[in-house]
Amino acid sequence: MMPLLLEHGRPNQSMHQIACGLLEKVGLTQWQDSLATNLSGGQQQRVAIARALALSPPLILADEPTGNLDTKSADGVFELMRQVSASNGTTFLFVTHNMSLSQRCDRIVELVDGRIASDKRVQ
């Protein structure tokens, strides 16, 4: 709820519903009352993704958003990003070394030695 608290100042029922809904979408409902220190790295990463989505920003920058996740969780998070992009118009710009994940994106910009090696739209 932290991003919502920063914007609104005090917790309310609406914020709680948004936070619970996002935790459900990233598969963490049963850990909603856990401290971050009691969550695994992958669970913490999914919380960070839910937090990024809380305010429905027009752009989300993410560095290896699925890097600490198992294949099933990574697929779920990627599908959530696609759904949010389609429904809210949110653009996701993320960095990944996961080539199979990048092939599922609309556009791929490949950097090699700090220079753009290719820039292609995927159909």
Phi, psi and omega per residue, in radians:
M1 nan -0.071 -3.028
M2 -0.945 -0.868 3.137
P3 -1.044 -0.635 3.130
L4 -1.193 -0.659 3.106
L5 -1.130 -0.688 3.128
L6 -1.106 -0.614 -3.120
E7 -1.404 -0.642 -3.022
H8 -1.905 -0.269 3.060
G9 1.544 -0.750 -3.096
R10 -2.296 2.489 3.112
P11 -1.200 2.535 3.050
N12 -2.479 3.079 -3.073
Q13 -1.092 -0.666 3.131
S14 -1.064 -0.786 3.109
M15 -1.060 -0.755 -3.140
H16 -1.071 -0.737 3.133
Q17 -1.137 -0.724 3.116
I18 -1.100 -0.824 -3.125
A19 -1.078 -0.795 3.137
C20 -1.118 -0.691 3.108
G21 -1.113 -0.728 3.117
L22 -1.195 -0.694 3.087
L23 -1.101 -0.635 3.079
E24 -1.118 -0.751 -3.116
K25 -1.109 -0.507 3.116
V26 -1.722 0.167 3.032
G27 1.327 0.548 -3.080
L28 -2.127 0.398 -3.104
T29 -0.954 -0.773 -3.060
Q30 -1.235 -0.202 3.118
W31 -1.887 0.241 -3.025
Q32 -1.080 -0.415 3.135
D33 -1.784 0.168 -3.124
S34 -1.488 2.601 3.022
L35 -1.309 2.638 -3.141
A36 -0.998 -0.596 -3.125
T37 -1.200 -0.258 3.117
N38 -1.724 0.111 3.137
L39 -1.820 2.626 3.067
S40 -1.252 2.941 3.109
G41 -1.039 -0.718 3.116
G42 -1.156 -0.682 3.096
Q43 -1.156 -0.721 3.096
Q44 -1.085 -0.651 3.122
Q45 -1.156 -0.690 3.104
R46 -1.186 -0.608 3.044
V47 -1.094 -0.732 3.131
A48 -1.079 -0.654 3.107
I49 -1.168 -0.778 3.092
A50 -1.051 -0.731 3.133
R51 -1.088 -0.707 3.141
A52 -1.129 -0.548 -3.113
L53 -1.448 -0.254 -2.976
A54 -0.966 -0.682 -3.080
L55 -1.720 0.156 -3.137
S56 0.878 0.981 -3.120
P57 -1.221 2.747 3.111
P58 -1.288 -0.388 -3.109
L59 -2.455 2.337 3.030
I60 -2.153 2.166 3.051
L61 -1.721 2.224 -3.067
A62 -2.398 2.255 3.101
D63 -1.756 1.935 -3.114
E64 0.878 1.034 -3.069
P65 -1.115 -0.309 3.132
T66 -2.031 0.205 -3.032
G67 -1.035 -0.614 -3.121
N68 -1.745 0.213 -3.041
L69 -1.818 2.601 3.011
D70 -1.233 2.943 -3.044
T71 -1.003 -0.770 -3.113
K72 -1.128 -0.793 3.134
S73 -1.150 -0.703 3.123
A74 -1.068 -0.755 3.104
D75 -1.091 -0.720 3.127
G76 -1.109 -0.746 3.130
V77 -1.157 -0.734 3.134
F78 -1.105 -0.744 3.112
E79 -1.121 -0.654 3.069
L80 -1.077 -0.747 3.090
M81 -1.048 -0.737 3.124
R82 -1.104 -0.751 3.140
Q83 -1.114 -0.784 3.140
V84 -1.112 -0.704 3.116
S85 -1.080 -0.778 -3.118
A86 -1.216 -0.714 -3.051
S87 -1.486 -0.614 -3.074
N88 -1.851 -0.205 -3.077
G89 1.367 0.217 3.128
T90 -1.205 2.331 3.060
T91 -1.678 2.334 3.078
F92 -1.940 2.145 3.018
L93 -2.007 1.972 -3.128
F94 -2.339 2.686 3.118
V95 -1.773 2.339 3.094
T96 -2.639 2.654 2.986
H97 -1.772 -0.021 -3.115
N98 -1.447 1.706 -3.064
M99 -1.145 -0.609 3.126
S100 -1.174 -0.586 3.073
L101 -1.226 -0.762 -3.105
S102 -1.110 -0.549 3.132
Q103 -1.162 -0.256 3.129
R104 -1.610 0.020 -3.113
C105 -1.525 2.852 3.119
D106 -1.333 -0.515 -3.106
R107 -2.535 2.431 3.132
I108 -2.198 2.161 3.030
V109 -1.979 1.999 -3.096
E110 -1.727 2.225 3.101
L111 -1.858 2.342 3.050
V112 -2.307 2.129 -3.122
D113 0.937 0.693 3.067
G114 1.375 0.120 -3.140
R115 -2.154 2.622 3.106
I116 -1.236 2.054 3.129
A117 -1.606 -0.587 3.082
S118 -2.753 2.680 3.118
D119 -2.498 1.877 -3.077
K120 -2.393 2.595 3.026
R121 -1.625 2.415 3.138
V122 -1.792 2.368 -3.126
Q123 -1.624 nan nan
